[in-house]
Protein backbone atom coordinates (compact mmCIF):
# COMPACT_ATOMS: atom_id res chain seq x y z
CA UNK A 1 0.00 0.00 0.00
CA UNK A 2 1.35 3.41 -0.95
CA UNK A 3 0.36 6.95 -0.06
CA UNK A 4 -0.95 9.27 -2.78
CA UNK A 5 -2.09 12.87 -2.82
CA UNK A 6 -5.09 14.10 -4.82
CA UNK A 7 -5.22 17.81 -5.60
CA UNK A 8 -7.60 19.98 -7.59
CA UNK A 9 -6.61 23.07 -9.52
CA UNK A 10 -6.40 24.68 -12.93
CA UNK A 11 -3.86 24.64 -15.72
CA UNK A 12 -2.47 27.86 -17.18
CA UNK A 13 -0.25 27.05 -20.11
CA UNK A 14 2.12 24.44 -18.71
CA UNK A 15 1.70 25.59 -15.10
CA UNK A 16 -0.37 23.89 -12.42
CA UNK A 17 -2.31 26.37 -10.26
CA UNK A 18 -3.46 24.72 -7.00
CA UNK A 19 -7.14 24.80 -6.11
CA UNK A 20 -8.92 24.52 -2.80
CA UNK A 21 -8.87 20.73 -2.38
CA UNK A 22 -6.17 18.26 -1.48
CA UNK A 23 -6.34 14.95 0.33
CA UNK A 24 -4.15 11.92 0.91
CA UNK A 25 -5.26 8.36 0.18
CA UNK A 26 -3.72 4.91 0.44
CA UNK A 27 -3.82 2.65 -2.62
CA UNK A 28 -2.00 -0.51 -3.70
CA UNK A 29 -1.03 0.90 -7.12
CA UNK A 30 -0.88 4.05 -9.23
CA UNK A 31 -3.81 2.78 -11.29
CA UNK A 32 -6.03 2.30 -8.25
CA UNK A 33 -5.06 5.71 -6.88
CA UNK A 34 -6.10 7.34 -10.15
CA UNK A 35 -9.29 5.28 -10.11
CA UNK A 36 -10.16 6.65 -6.67
CA UNK A 37 -10.20 10.31 -7.71
CA UNK A 38 -13.90 10.54 -8.64
CA UNK A 39 -15.07 8.82 -5.46
CA UNK A 40 -12.73 10.87 -3.27
CA UNK A 41 -13.91 14.16 -4.76
CA UNK A 42 -17.58 13.17 -4.61
CA UNK A 43 -17.34 12.05 -0.98
CA UNK A 44 -15.60 15.33 -0.12
CA UNK A 45 -18.46 17.41 -1.55
CA UNK A 46 -16.74 18.59 -4.73
CA UNK A 47 -17.55 22.20 -5.65
CA UNK A 48 -16.88 23.90 -9.00
CA UNK A 49 -14.63 26.48 -7.35
CA UNK A 50 -12.08 23.76 -6.56
CA UNK A 51 -10.74 23.80 -10.12
CA UNK A 52 -11.27 22.09 -13.43
CA UNK A 53 -8.49 19.50 -13.11
CA UNK A 54 -7.37 16.97 -10.54
CA UNK A 55 -3.94 15.47 -10.31
CA UNK A 56 -2.54 12.52 -8.43
CA UNK A 57 0.91 12.64 -6.87
CA UNK A 58 2.89 9.69 -5.57
CA UNK A 59 4.66 9.56 -2.21
CA UNK A 60 7.63 11.47 -3.66
CA UNK A 61 5.21 14.14 -4.99
CA UNK A 62 5.72 13.18 -8.62
CA UNK A 63 2.65 13.72 -10.76
CA UNK A 64 1.35 10.38 -12.03
CA UNK A 65 -1.93 11.61 -13.55
CA UNK A 66 -3.79 14.77 -14.47
CA UNK A 67 -7.52 14.50 -15.11
CA UNK A 68 -9.89 17.05 -16.61
CA UNK A 69 -12.93 17.37 -14.35
CA UNK A 70 -15.31 17.59 -17.28
CA UNK A 71 -18.65 15.91 -17.94
CA UNK A 72 -16.94 12.79 -19.29
CA UNK A 73 -14.99 12.40 -16.02
CA UNK A 74 -18.13 12.56 -13.87
CA UNK A 75 -20.21 10.27 -16.11
CA UNK A 76 -17.80 7.32 -16.09
N, C-alpha and C positions, 0 to 999 in steps of 0.2 A: 504494500500500500504506500502510495506517495502523496505528498501534499501539493496541491495546486491552488492557484489564485485566479479568481474570475473577477474581471473589472469591466465596467462599462465606460464608454466615452465616445468621442468623435474623431474623425480623421480629417486633417487639414493638410493637403498635399501628401507628403510622406510621414508627417508627424502625428503621433498619437496624443490626443488631448484628453486627460482623464475626466471622467464624469463623476457622478455622485455615489456610485455603488462599487463596492469591492467586498469580496468574501473569500474565505479559504475553504477548500473541500479536500477530502481524502478520496482517492480513486486508485484502482489497481493498475491503470494504464493511461497513457495520453488519450487514447480513443475514448475511453469511458469518462474521462474528465471533460472532454469536449462534448460528449453526449449528455452530460449533466447540466449544461449551461441553461437550457430552456426551463427545466424544472427548478433550478436554483433561483433564477430570476423571477419566475412565476410565484414561487413560495415566499419570496421576499417582497412581493407587492410591486413588481416592476412599474415604473412610471416613465412616461415619455421624456421627461426632463433629464433622465439618467444618461441619455446618449443614444446614438443610432448604431453603435457597434458594441460588441463584447469581445474581449480577448481572454485567452487562457494562458497563464504563465506557469512554468514548472517550478520546482523547488529552488532552482538557481535563478529564478526570475527571467528565464528565456521565454519569449513568446512562442507558443506551439500552435496557436490558432487565433484567427481573427474572423468574427462572424458578423455579417450585416444583420441588424435586428429589424428586418423587413417583414412583409406579410408572409413570404415563403418560409422564413425562419419559424414564425409562430404557428403556421398551419401544419408543420411536419413534426 
